[in-house]
């Protein structure tokens, strides 16, 4: 029934203006303003709707993953733009001091947050590029 629907994802942010600046200027994504919301066109052809929610509480999981050819190079480039990567010290998904997780049987991934605390990642080795 929904197989041909042009589905899209969406998530909330506290401050739509800060989100626009972050997603458009810091990450370099194609962001359009749609009333009081943002519409992002991703390189995959997918679309994401970002909407304001003043009492927003960020999810405790990754809401958006960006497949990249090289995580280390992407982390360096994003750090130059002011992005801070999360450092996790847990046994399952711990990261190094650069914020990069490297597992023998898992994709290389690095997590960061947007201004509202939503968790995003850059990831290689998933076959989803």
N, C-alpha and C positions, 0 to 999 in steps of 0.2 A: 504494500500500500504506500509506503513512504520511500521506497527505493529510489525514485527519481526526484525526490524533494531536494531543493538546494539548501540543506540544513546548515546552520551556523551555530557557533558557540557564543556564550556571553558570560561576563562576570562583572562584579561591582567594584567600585573604587570610592574612596572618601571624597576626593577632590578631582573633578573632571578636568580642570585646567592644568593641574600638576600632571595628571595622567596623560593629557594631550602632549605636553612638553616632553615627558619621558619617552612615550612610545614613538612620537614623531622625530624629535630632535636627538635624544640620546640613543635610541635603538635604530633610528633611521627608517621606520616603517611608514607605509602609506596610510595616513590617518585622515579621515573625513569627519567633519562635524555633522551630526544628524539630530536636529533639534537640540536637546540638552544631553545628547549621548555622542559617543564616538563609534565610528565604524572603521575597522582595520582590515585592509586587504593583505593577506599573507602570501608569500611567494608560492605556496602550494595551490593557490586559487581559492583557498578557504577564506571565510570572513569571520570576524569576531566583533561582537557588539560589546561596548563598555558603557555601563550606565552608572550614574551617581547613586550612592546610598549613604547618607550621612552617618548612620549608625553601623557602617560596614565593619565586619570582623573578617580578617583574611582567613582563607582556608589553611589547613595544616598540611596540605599536599600541593604538588605542582599542578598549576592550572593551565600552563602553556609551555610547550617544548619547542625549541628551535633546533632542528637538525642542522649540523654544520660539518664541514669537511675536517676541521681541525679545532678541537676544543681549546687547546693551549693558545693558539694564535687568536682565536675569538675572545678568550678571556683577557688577554693582553690588550686587544683593541678596545674592548668595552671598559676596562679599567681606565684607559686613557680618557674615556668619555665620562668618568666619574662613577661607574657602576661598581658597587661593592659586592663581592661574592661571599656566600655563606660558608662558614667553616663548621663542619660537623665532625664530632669526635666519636660517634657511635661505631660499634664493631661492624655492623652490616653496610652502612653507607658513609663511612668516614671519608673525609677529604684531606688533601695535603694543605700546606700553608697558603697555596694559591687558590684554594677552594675547589680543587678538581678531585673527583672520585675516579679512581682507576681500579677496576676489578678484573680478575682473570677471565671470568665468563660473563661479564656485564659490559654495557656500553660505557665509554668515558663520558662523564657528565659533570657540569658545574651549575650550581643553583645560585640565583640572585633574586632580589625582590624589587617590585615596583614601589612608588612612593606610598601606596596604601598597604604595603606588606604582603601583597599577593606573590606567591612563589612561582618563578619562571626558571627555565633551564636552557642551556645550550648542551647539545648531546651529539655524539658521533657514534657510529657503529651500530645503528639501529636498522639500517636498510630502509628507512622511511624518507630519505632525502628526495 
